[in-house]
Amino acid sequence: MYTQAIASKPTFIVQKNAMANKENISILITGTGFSGVCVGIQLKKAGFHNFKILEKANDVGGTWRDNTYPGAACDVKSNLYSYSFEPNPNWSRSYSAQPEILAYIKHCVKKYDLAQHIIFDWEVKAAKYFEEDGIWELRNQRDEIQSANIAIIGNGPLHIPSLPDINGINDFKGAVFHSAQWNHDFNLHDKNVCVIGTGASAIQFVPEIQAKVKNLYLMQRTAPWVLPKPDGDFSTTENVLFEKIPFIQKLYRDFIYYFNEAQVVGMMYEDKILKVGEMLGKYHINKHIKDKALRKKLTPNFKLGCKRVLLSNNYYQALAQKNVEVVTDGIEKFTKDSVVTKDGKSGKIDAIILGTGFHVADSFQYYNVKGKDGAELKDVLGASPEAYYGTSIHQFPNLFLMLGPNTGLGHNSMVYMIESQTNYIIDAIQKMSEQGIKSIEVRKDVQTKFNEELQKKLEGTIWLSGCKSWYLSEDGKNHTVWPGFTLEFRNRTKNINLSDYTIETKNVKKKKEALAQ
């Protein structure tokens, strides 16, 4: 059985003004989701043991700990949505549900002995860089402090729920909760429920609650593309083959990866290829939705891929039931016991469930992080966040982001991107240790040129084809998605090029613009 990790307090040395060796260099990581756990494992493999992982909750798992709504599951096949270095031959099905993914993360924490490095109930509220010493200082909700030479933000972009500001919602007397903060104590049986949003979470929990509730009002702003989910159970024979002949599972993983990767051709270079997917999506609607008016409501009016493509085998079937009404007129207001739409109609409700997603493009606005000369991360990134490979940011030395700007995907596994970034960060820390580097900061010109290249590559892609999505920031630019093949990202982040960085070495106060590798 997979067991919960229990935190202990490791010996932790903060080496000021220098990074002498692997034993002294200190590292702080935030979050115990896929990102934080991956970095922790690879640090240990590389011989770095002087690190802590700061976790706001009392258990590991990140988004897979927090999202416990009915039907929560991954939309990437489990054999790919897992670490390449830690295959799991015992997945029960192609697309695993939340409990199984959470158990996998806990298994990795236990196997690689990360519990001794984790401090639970330690929510980072502020971070500040002290340039003279080359030290990051992190503060928590109790104003306690942890300091280290290097800070790695592993929170991920899917941890700040997006809560809509709708007239009267605070006056509503019934239950109100976000899908990522599911109220399991609220009994949905025979209740009138208003669901806001039709994104990745809603299409999973709506079918699960539809049969329980009396009436379900689904508030839809834009109909998403929903394709059939090629899911299914693994047989005992398949699990045994994966375990006894690991190469078979690796071949299967590689097949999934390259099949998903091929979708980039349609998203970036030839969107006519995506017409096949649109035909499948329309067939999926027509097969399960017989009412013409409802069918029209559920047919997307934008190109496949412009928004996140969703997968489900029971969403349309649930919406076709008599106790479900898909509402597209928009919400005018809430009263103490009703929802009123813009066409003047109202319906009595007992609960509001927010399937409204997360702050992604603007997630950094919620970070209180100060870099060099008092630079605020939320101001530097602003409404148009930019970084270097989504990992380094000018004015923030010794700070690394996991799943930062333009590392998101619309077609493949984010775990692949996490491993790529981890390779880059570990190589940076290796070089800092070997060469006695006190601080490392990406050059402004390098960061600017890199992001100009990204935005140019994004021009004419499916992500900028006209729809409104969480991929886009307020300025209409895509600061979320990596514009290209993930294999290219992996190759470009295999090693850090120190000439892209301003560095300061031990006992040298004058900064050097480049250092030969």
N, C-alpha and C positions, 0 to 999 in steps of 0.2 A: 504493500500500500504506500502511496505517496503521503508524506507527512508534512505538517506545517513547520517552516523554519522558525527557530527560536534565536533571538538576537543575543549576542554577547558583546562585550566591549574590548576590542583589540588594542594592543599597544599601538599608539599613533604618534609618529614623530613629524613635526613640521620643521623642515630644514630651511632656514631663512638665508636669503642672498645666494643660495647655491643649490645645485642638485647633484650631490656627490656620487650617489650610487643608487641601486634599486632598493636597498633597504631604507634609505633616508627619504627618497622622493615620496611625497604624500599626495593622495588623490581623494577627492570627494565626488561621489556620484549621487544624483538624485533619482529616485524611483526604482522600483523592483519589477517593472514590466519586462517585456522582451529586450528593450534597449539596455536598461541597467544591469540585468542579469547577464546579457551577452558580454558587456564590457568587463564586468567583474570576473567572469570565467576566463576571458582572454588575457586579462591582466595577470591572473595567477599562472596561466600557461607561459606567459612571457617572463615570469620571475618577479613580478611586482606584487607584493603582499601588504604593503602599507597603505591600505585604502579602506574607506568606509562607504557604505551605501545608505543614504538617508531616505527613509520611507515614511510618508505621512500617515499611513494606516497601520493596522496591527497585523497585517499579513501581506504576503507577496502577491504579485500578479498583475498590477496595473489595471488597465482597462478590462482585463478578463477577470479581475476580482470585483470591480465595481459594477459592471454590466451584468446583472442577474435577472433581467427581464425574461418573461416566458418566451422560449424559442430562440434565445441568444445563441448565435453560432457564427462561424467564420465563413466568408464567401470566397476564400482561397482554399484549395484542397490541402488537407492537413499534412500530407507528405512533403509539401513545399512550404507550408506555413509552420515551419519548425526549423531548428538550427541544423545546418548541414553537417556539423560535427557531432550532433546528438540525435540521430534518427530514432524514431519510435516505431517499432514493428507492430505495436499492438493497438494502433488506432482502430476504433470500432467501425468507423465509416469514412467515406471520402471527405466529407465536410464535417468536421467535429463540432460538437456543441460546447458551450462555455465551460461546463464543469470539467470536461476532458482536457481542454486547453489549459485551464487553470492548474489541473493536476500535473500536466506536463511541465509547466513552469516550476512548480514546487519540486518535482522530481529533479530538475536541473539544479535547483538551489541546493538540494540535499546531496546529490551526487558529487558536485564540485565544491562542497563544503563552503558555501557562501554565507551560511547563517552567522558565522563568527564575525562577519564584516558588516552585518546589517544592524541599523539602529531603527527600531520601529517608533511610531508615534512622534516622528520628528519631521514636521512640515516646514519646509523652507519658506520663510516669509520675506527674506531680503538677503542679498549677496553684495559684497563690496570688495574691490580689488585694491590692495595696498602696493603701489608701484615700487616703493623703495625696497621692500622686502621680497617682492614677487609672490605675494600671498593672497589667496582668496579667503574671505571671512564670510561664513554663512550663518544666519540667525533663524531661529525657529519661532513657533507660536508662543513659547515661554521666554523668549528673549535669550535663550541659550545660544552659545557660539561653538561652531566647529571651523577650524582653519586648515588650509592645505595649500601646497604649491600649485595644484591643478584642480579645476572644477569641471565636471562633466554633467551637463543637464540632460537627464534621461527621462524626463517626465512624459515626453511625447505630446502630440497635438490634440489627442482625444481625451482630455481630462477636465476641461472647463465647459460644462453644459451651456448651451445657448438658450437663454430663457426669454421668450417673446414679451414685449411690453404691449399688452393689449388692454384697451379700455375696460375697466371693471374687473380685471382678473383677480385683483387683490380683495375685491368685495365678495367674491364667490365663497360660499360657506361650505361647499363640499370638499372632497379630497383633490389636491393638485400635486402632481409629481412628474419629474422628468424620467425618461426611460432608463437613464444611467443612475437614477436614485429611486429605483422601483420600491413602492410601498407594498411589501408582501403582507402586511397586516390588514390592508384594505380588502374586503371581500367583494369581488366583482360580480358575484352571482346575482342575476336579476336586477342589475343596476343599469341606468342610462349613462353611457360614457361618451365623452367627446374626446377624440384623438386629434391632435394637431400635428400635421406633418406626414409625409409619405416617403421618407427616406429609408436608408438601410436598416435602421432599427424598427421602424413602424411596420415594414413589410414582413418582419419576423414575428413581432408580438401581436399584431392585429389578428392573424389567423388563430393564434393560441387563445385569445380572449373572446373571440366572436361568438363561440358556442355557449359561453358562460353568461354574457351580458344580456340584458333585456333588449336594449337598443344601442347601436353604435353609430355615432355621427363622425365620419372621417373627413376632416377639414383638409382639402387638397388645394394647394396653390398651383402646382405644376405636376402633371402626370409624368411619372418616371418611366424609363424603359426597364421592363422586368422580363428577363429571359428564363426559360426552364433551367432548373438546377440539376446538373448531371450527378446526382448524389446516389448513395447506396451503401449498404453494409459491406464490410470486408468479411470474407468467409474465414473460418478457422484455418483452412489450407493456405490462404493468402497470407495471413498473419505468421504462420509457421515458416513459409518461404521467405518472408521479409526478415525473420529472425535468424534462420539458419543460413540463408544465402543473401547477405546484405547487399551484394552487387545488384540483385534483382530490384530491391527497393530503390537503390541509387538510380538505376535505369528509369524506373517509373517516375522518380522525382525529376530527373532531367527531361523526360518527355513532357511532364506538366509544365515545367519552366519554359521550354522552348515553344510549346504550343501557346502559352500565354504571351510570351515575348513577341510572337509573330503579329499580335494585334497592333503593335506600334506602327506597323506599315500603314494600316488603315487610319490610325489616329493622327499620324503626322504627314504622311506622304500621298496617300490615295484613299480619300474617304469613301469612294465608290465601293470599296471592299466591304465597308460597314453596312451596305445595303442588305447584305445577306443576313446580318444580325437583326436589322429592322424588320425584314420579312418574317424571321423567326419570332420576333417580339409581337408582331401583329397577329400571327397565327396563334400565338399563346393567348392573346386577348380573345380573339374570335372563338377559340375552342371552348373557353370557360365562361365567357360573358355573352349571353344571348340577347339581352335587352339592348336595343340599338342606342338609346339615349345614354345608358351607362357606358356602353362600349366607346362612344364618342368622348365621354369625359375622361376615360382611362387611356386614350390613345395619345401618345406624346406629340408635341408640336415642334420638336427640335431634333437635331441629328443625334443618332446613337453615339454615345461617348462624350458628348458635350458636358453632360452631368455624369455622375457615377452610375455605371450600369449595375442593376440589381439582379439577384438570382432568387427565384422562389418557385416552389411547386404547389403552393397552397394559397397564395395571396389572392389571386383572382377568384378562386373558388369561394373564399370567405366573403369577398365583396359582392358576390352574386346572391348571397343569402338575404332573406326578407327582413331580417332585423338590422341590416346595414344600409346606411344612406351616405353616399359620397357627395359631399357639399363643396361646390366650387365657387360660390358667390362671395366668399370672404367673410371674416368675422367683423361685425360692427362693434359689439361689446359683449361683456358678460354681466349678468345680474347675480344676485345672491344664489339663484338656483337654476339659471337658464343661460343658453347661448343664443345670441341674436345675430343673424347674418345681415349683410348689407342690403338684401332684398326685402328686409323687414320681417322675415320669418323668425320664429323662436322655438326652442325645444328645451324641455325640462331635462336637466342632467344632474347626476350625483357625483361625477368625477371628471376631471380634466387630466389627460395623460399627454405630456409634451414629448413628441417624437421629433424634436426640433434640432437635433444634432449638437455640434460643439463649435466653440470658437476655434477656428483653424488658421485662416489667413491672418487674423488679428490676435492670435493667442498670446503673442509676446507683449501686448498692451497690458497684460495682467502680471507681468514679471517686474519685481522691484530689484533690478540688478544694476549696480554702478561699476563702470570700468575706469579707464584712465581719465584723469582730470575731471572726475565727477560725471562722466558721460553716462546717461541713462539708457539702458537697453531699449526700453519702450519708445524713447524719443529717436534713438539712432535707427531703429528698424521702422518706426512709424507705421503708416498705413500701407507702405510698400516694402515689406521686409526683404532684405537681401543678405546673403552670407556667401562664403566661399565653400562650394560643395556642400552647402547646408550645414557646415560644421564649424567654421571659424568666422569671426566677425572683427573687423577693424575697430580698434579702441578697446578691445576686450582680450588682453593677453592671457594665455594659459587657460582660456575658457573654450570648451568644446560643446557643441550642440549635437544631440541625436535627433534625427528626423526634423532638421531645421528647414528653412525656406527651400523650395524646389527640390525636395527629396521624395515627395509624395508620388503615388502611382495610381493609374486608373486601370491597370491591366495585370499586374503581377504581385508578388509577395513582398510586403514591407520588411519581412525578416531578412530577405536578401539584401535590401538597402542597409538595414541595421548592421549586418555582418560586414558590409563594405565600409561603412563609416568607422566601425570598430577597428578594422585593419589599419585605416588611415590614422586614427587616434593613437593606437598602440605603437605604430611606427614613429609618430611624433614624440611620444614619451620615451621610446627607446633612444632616439637621437638626442633628446634633451639630457637624458641620463649619461649617455656615452660621451657627449661633448661638453658637459658641464654648463648647459644652457639654463640661465635663470628665468628668462621669459621669452615667449614667442608670440608674435602678433602679425596677423596677415596684413600685407601692405594694402593701402587704400586703392592704388592704381590696379593692383592685381584683382582685387575684389570687384572693382567697377568694370573692368574689362570682361571678367568672367560672366557677370550678370548681363552685360550688354549682349554677349554671345548667346546666353540663354533666351533672352527676350526676342532676339532675332530668330532663333530656331523655333520659337513658339508661334511666330507669325504664320497665319494660314493653317494652323493645326485645328483639329476638331474641338479643342478646349476653348478656342476663341471664335467659335462659329456662330455666336449670337445669344446663347442661353445664359441665364443668370445662375451661377452655381457657387458653392463654397470654395471652389478652386480659385476664384477671383477675389482680389482685394478691392478696396473702394475706388482705386484709380483705373479699374478695369483690366489690370495686368494679372497674369497668372504667376503668383509667387508660391505656388503649392506643388505643382507637378514637375517631375524631371522630364525634360523634352527629348526623349530618345530612348535607346535601348539600355536596360539596366546593366547589361554586360559592359557597355561603354563606361558607365559610372564605376563599376567594379574595377576596371582596368585603370581608370584615371585616379582612383583613390587607393591603389595598391601600396603606394609609397608617398610620403610627403616630400615635396621639393622645398627645401629650406630657403632657396633663393626667392620664393614667393612671400617670405616672411621677414619682418624686422625682428632681430634677436638681440638679446643681451646675455652675455656670458658671465660666468663667475668672476667677481672682482673686476669686471670691466663695466664702467658706468656709461661709456659712450656707446650708443646703439649702432649696430652695423646693419646695413640694409640687406646684406646677403652673406651667406656663409657657404662655402663649397661643401658639398656633401661628401 
